[in-house]
Amino acid sequence: MFRPLLTVEEGPGPLAGRIGQGLALEIRRGRLRPGERLPGSRRLAESLGVHRNTVLAALRGLEAEGWLRTEPGRGTFVVDDLPDVAPAPFAPPGAAVVPGYALPPALPDLAWSSTGPTLLPLLGGLPDVSAAPADALVRAWRRALRRGPGVLGYGDPRGVRALREELAAMLRALRGLPIDADHVLVTRGAQLGLYLAARALLRPGDVVGVEALGYRPAWAALAATGARLVPLPVDADGLVVDALPAGLRAIYLTPHHQYPTTVTLPAARRLALLQHATAHGVALIEDDYDHEFHYEGRPVLPLASADAGGVVLHCGTLSKVFAPGLRLGYVVAPPPVIEAMARWRTVIDRQGDALGETAIAELLGDGELPRHIRRMRRIYQERRGILVEAVRRALPFADFTVPAGGMALWCRLPPEVDADAWAARALARGVAVQAGSRFLFSGEPCPALRLGFAALPGPKLEEAVARLAACAPPLG
Ligand SMILES: Cc1ncc(COP(=O)(O)O)c(C=O)c1O
């Protein structure tokens, strides 16, 4: 319980009466709410610097006027029914934020989805957080706290050294990146990494190429620097690289599992892109958000693993392998770029969550994270099969390629289908899906659905597809 900010007005009249008026004013303003318990009379007296009997007299007066009620042994409460009290809202709707000031109209327009308990999420980027190893997390946090006060103080804006070392070792082993801790910045999720990469690289007016079918939150982070985004074509193999426009400062892309289509950029395109970027001084912002979930053949190494020219910024995240709520991502880049991003970070975030970073370093160090990834990969591969079968059965007109990796099916639909309307009907039936327009740079209607298979166990996936089929558009 916090002490109310009580003051006693100077003025005529007995002190108890003025204290009572002060309390009544707090109730009328809504700072003391109906049903709220007041601090004890001794504490009130102390904070006001008056005798306790004076406070007791004030409380008795307010009780007599019907503002307060006393429950023996429990305390004094604001009464529950105060019909004539309309607390002034903190910021009434429609009011200027600060008098004379209006928020600029061009705010980033990113809807954040939330999944209610009854909603079945067929959403592409959602992992199954119910499978996160809660006991191991608790143990790791406890061990991290015991490491001493260092984890609770101000620290390195690049992240806790132990985690940067563990991540560097993981990325050397799994993604072939020839790096050490000095190439790593730990961020709160990939989103902050993308934002900081944009801040470090871009100036207002710079031109940045993005996949015409792609990830809107990254575009918003890039555009926040004042850069101009131009859409680059994407085909069945991912980003088309043989007709890149001149004058690009950077390209943002998802080569491993193209977002949202999940295709892997072929080796020839990767080489051509790296050559182009090195020759023309174009930075490549590689978003490798779900690298670990590849089910077929050998894992393909990221662009950054073959980057001889120092042009790639490689962004990753533990959101998909562990849980988005942990907010743990990273950027791999040449040390001067890491340094620049760290400086920008100090402006908006100072540093990351040193305790959480230390705990995750423990999990990486003792092999828990790789074990969890192997387990989830098996589970997601099985769910991919279940969703594929369910969609084939219930939505035979949906055209898709079974993805070699990722967490979603990209379903192309007949051109006459209004995918947005279908997604809205599905939502009314308790199923969340994303329609193609959400991923198109132009925002135009796009007859496609992205169906995620990671978040739900088999029977729920089947139920979600059945509900989707029950509100499918009439075809043929
Ligand atoms: C393509 C892509 N990049 C980045 C992210 C960001 O992940 P986070 O900020 O949770 O680490 C996501 C999450 O959905 C994603 O789909």
The ligand as an SDF file (V2000), in Angstrom:
LIG
                    3D

 16 16  0  0  0  0  0  0  0  0999 V2000
   10.7540  -12.1660  -39.7140 C   0  0  0  0  0  0  0  0  0  0  0  0
   10.8390  -11.8620  -38.2560 C   0  0  0  0  0  0  0  0  0  0  0  0
   11.8530  -11.1360  -37.8170 N   0  0  0  0  0  0  0  0  0  0  0  0
   11.9630  -10.8120  -36.5240 C   0  0  0  0  0  0  0  0  0  0  0  0
   11.0290  -11.1980  -35.6010 C   0  0  0  0  0  0  0  0  0  0  0  0
   11.1630  -10.6150  -34.2340 C   0  0  0  0  0  0  0  0  0  0  0  0
   11.2370  -11.3670  -33.1950 O   0  0  0  0  0  0  0  0  0  0  0  0
   11.5180  -10.8040  -31.7450 P   0  0  0  0  0  0  0  0  0  0  0  0
   11.5400   -9.3190  -31.7590 O   0  0  0  0  0  0  0  0  0  0  0  0
   10.4130  -11.3630  -30.9230 O   0  0  0  0  0  0  0  0  0  0  0  0
   12.8360  -11.3840  -31.3730 O   0  0  0  0  0  0  0  0  0  0  0  0
    9.9440  -11.9760  -36.0060 C   0  0  0  0  0  0  0  0  0  0  0  0
    8.8880  -12.3740  -35.0540 C   0  0  0  0  0  0  0  0  0  0  0  0
    7.7930  -12.7380  -35.3980 O   0  0  0  0  0  0  0  0  0  0  0  0
    9.8480  -12.3230  -37.3610 C   0  0  0  0  0  0  0  0  0  0  0  0
    8.8250  -13.0490  -37.8150 O   0  0  0  0  0  0  0  0  0  0  0  0
  1  2  1  0
  2  3  1  0
  2 15  2  0
  3  4  2  0
  4  5  1  0
  5  6  1  0
  5 12  2  0
  6  7  1  0
  7  8  1  0
  8  9  2  0
  8 10  1  0
  8 11  1  0
 12 13  1  0
 12 15  1  0
 13 14  2  0
 15 16  1  0
M  END
$$$$
